[in-house]
């Protein structure tokens, strides 16, 4: 009898939907919180949808990191809105060819974006780097290392650094500032047709960054 009970318990765990530790069982929105003058985090920060307007779940739930806060806000249907430090959108649900899309809160968005741009600026100073510049991008290619990095103008506005780093199998955007204390990290596979042409690659990167913007903008409030 005991063996049957244990077996049933394990089956329930196996078939139950993944739940991130510390998060409510169900939520339709997430809140990145706001910082009080004393450094404590409260509700009331940038809010993002966790499901589409049609009710389709958009997040990889087990990767959602929630803060353990009391007195959470609720949505119009009475569901709690957890305060989070990071969320991961399911890349397939974005429908824009990503392999990763993550939003995370940071203490200082300026310092974070500058840190992400440091390697690109070091490459620009190297004598072996091939520099390609356009009206909205500045790229550096190191053929020996098979890497390209491009700094672009952010579709979210502002003068914060935005750099994308590419290798033949992956382009990675380590930090796109989307809100005052929220950055987006994204990754995708570059087209092999554009890899050898830096200007074409930069155009492709800019298009992908714009698609990330267009996906996220309607989900935010």
N, C-alpha and C positions, 0 to 999 in steps of 0.2 A: 504493500500500500504506500509506504513511504517513497519507494522508487517511482511509483506512478505519479505522486504529487510533485516530486522533483522534476520529473520529465515534463509534466504539464507546465510547470513554472518556466522551465527553459524554453519551451515552445512559445509561450506568451512573450517572453523577452525577444525571441527571434523574429516573431511576426509583428511586434509593435513598431510603430513608426519611430525613426530616430528622433531623439529629443536632445537639444543642447542643454548642458548642465546649467541650472539656475534660471532657465527661461520658462515662461508659461507654456502650458500644453498647446495652446493655440493663440496666434496673434496675427493681425492683418497689417500692422504697421510696427516700425521700430523707431526709437528716439535715441539720438546720439548724446543727449544730455547737455546741460549747461553747467559751467563752473562758477561757483560763488566766490566772492572775494577771499574767503578763508581756504579756498582750494577744494572744497567738497563739491561733489557732483550731484546735481538734481535733475529732475525731468524738465522738459521744456526746451530742448535743443533741436537741431535739424531733424526732421522726420522723413522717413522713406517708407514706401510701400513694400510689404513682404509678399504681397500677391498682386496679380494683375487686376485691372478693372473688371475682368470677367471672372475673377475668383480663382485663377490658377496660381498655385504656389510658385514663387520665383526663387526662393532661397534654398541653399543647401543647409537644411535646418541644423544638422549636427555640427556645423562649423560656426554657427552663430554664438557669439560670446556676450552674455548678458551680465549686467551689474546687479548685485543683490540690493535693490532699493525698495523701500516700502512706499505706499501711496502712489502707485503708478497711475498715469492717466489712462483713460479708456476711450475707445473709438465710439462712433455713433451707434454701434450695436452692443456696446457694453463689454467688448473684449479688451483685455489689458494691452497696453503699449509698453513693452519692455524697454528699458534704457540699456543700450548696447555699447560695446567698445569696437566691435567689428562684425560685419556680415559678409557672406559670399553669395553672390547671385549664381544660379546654375547657368553655366556658359551656354548650354543648349537653349535655355529659355530666352536668352538675349536675341537670338536669331541674327547675330552679326558676326559669326565666325570667330568668337573668342574661345580660348581655352581656360581663361580665368578672369574673374571680375570681382574685386574685393573692395569694400569700403571700410575704413578704419579711422578712429579718432586719434588725433595727435595733439600734443601740448602746444607746439609751435609750428604752424604750417609753413612759415617762412623758412625756418631752420631746416625743416624736413625736406622741402623742395630744393633748397640750396645743397643739402647733403647729397641728394639724389643726382644733382647736376655736376658734382665735383669731378667724377671720372671723365665725363664728356669734355669738360674744360681742360683737364690735363691732356687729353688726346689732342685737342686743338693746338696745344703748344708743342707737340712732337713734330720734329722735322720730317718724319716719314709719313705723316698723316696727309691724306688727300682731302682737301676742303672743297665742299660744294655749297654754294650759298644762293638762296632765292629770296623772294620778297617776304616769305613767311617761314623760312627754315634756314638752319645753319647745320650742316652735316660734316662729320669727320669719319673717314674710312681708313682703317688699318688693314691692308691686304694680308700682311703676314699673319695677323691674328684672326682674320676673317670676321671682323666686327665693324659695324657701322653705328654711329650714334648721331641723333638729330635733335636739335633744340627747336621747338615750334612755339607759335603763339597759341595760348590756351583758348579754346572755344568758350570757357567759362569767364573769360575776361581777366583783368588784373595783369600785373607785371611779374607774377611769380614764375619761377623757372619751371619749364616743362621739357623733359628730355626722354626720348625713347631709345632703347638700346636693342640692336638687332644682331643676330647671328643667322646663318643660313636656315636653321630649323625653328627659330623663335624670335619674335619681337616682344620686348617687355617694357611696359611703362610703369616704373616703380612708384611714381607719385604725381597724380594729377589733382591739384587743389580744386575741390568742388564746393566746399563751404568753408567757413572761418576756421574750423578745427577738424575738418574731414577731408581725407584724401582717398583717391581711387587708385588701385593697382590693377593693371590689366595685362594680358598676354595673348598672343595669337601667332599663327604661322604665316610668315611672309610668303608672298607669291614668288615662285622661282623665276617667273618671267621678268620680274623687276629687280632681282637681287643684284645683278651686275651693273645696273644703271642707278646711280645714287639719286639723281633727280627724280626718276620714276618711283624709286623706293620711298623717297621723302613724300611724294604726292600720295602714295598708298598709305603711308603712316598717318598723314594728316587726315585722310579720309576715314581711317579707322578711329582716330581720336574723336572726330566729329560724330561718328556713329555711337561711340560711348556716351558722349554728351547727349545726343538725341535719345538714347535709351534711358539715361538717368534723370534728365530734366523733368519729364512728366511724372516721375515717381516721387519727387521731392516736394515738401511743403514747409 
